[in-house]
Amino acid sequence: MRYNSRMKKLDTNALPDDVEALKKMVLELQNQQQAETMQWKRKLYHLLEKWQLELKKRFAASSEGLPGQGDLFNEIEDILNPDEDEVAVE
């Protein structure tokens, strides 16, 4: 007799009266539960790893840029380093 983990009911009339047979069933169920737990853990860790990689890919620093993008926010540098035209005017 096998216990299906998806089924929550177990027919007690189908259980053997032998203590050794019951112990064997308990051990089988325990091993099955441990195997299922390990399988779920592997899936969880795999999904977490995929999620972390996607986060890094999406939000990590990137070397991509548009031409002139580095000059967009250089107001202070423009003030501190005047152009040749500005120096000639002074």
N, C-alpha and C positions, 0 to 999 in steps of 0.2 A: 504494500500500500504506500503510495506516495502522497505527500502533502503538497498541494499546489499553493505557492506563496501568494498568488493572486486571489485565491479563495480563502475567505476568513473563517469558514466553518469547517470543522473536522468531525466526521461521524465517529463518536466514541465507541459505538458498537463494532466498528471495523478494526479497532485497535486490538493488537494481540494482548493476551493476559500475561505472557512471558516477560519478565523483567529485562532479560538480556535483549530480547527483540525490541523492547521499548527504548532501551539505552542506545541500541544501534540506530533506531529511527531518530532519536534526539541528536546523535552525532552527525547523521546524514543531513538533517535539517540545519544544524549549526554550520557544517561545511558549505552547504548550499548558500546560506545567508552570508557567510564570509566571502564567498566567491562573488555573489551579487554586489556586496558592498565594495569590493575591490574594483569591480567593473564600473560602478557608478563613480567611484573616486577617480578612476582613469579618465572617464568622460568629463568629469568636472574639471580636472586639471588641464585636460586638452582644451576645453572651452575657455578656461581662464587664460591659458597661454595665447590662444587665438585672439582673445579680446585685448590682451596687453599689446600684442603685436599690432593690432589695428589702431589702438590708441597711439602708439609710438609713430606709426605711419601717418596718422592723421594730424597729430599735434606736435610732433617733434620738429626740431629745427631743420630747415631745408636749405639746400644750396641753390634752389631754383629762385629766379628773380627776373624781373623785367629790366630792360636797359634803362639806366637812369634812376632806378628805384632807390638806390643808395643815397641819391642827392635830394630826395623828397623832403627830408626833415633836417636839413643842415642850416637852419636860420642862424643859429649861434655861430657856427663856423663861418658863414658868410659875413656876419658882422665883425668877427674877430680877424678875419683874413680878407681885407678889401681887395677888389680887382685892380688891375693896372690903371683902368680908366678912373677909378675913384681916387687912387693915389695921385694921379697926374692932376686931377682937379684941385687937390689940396695944395 
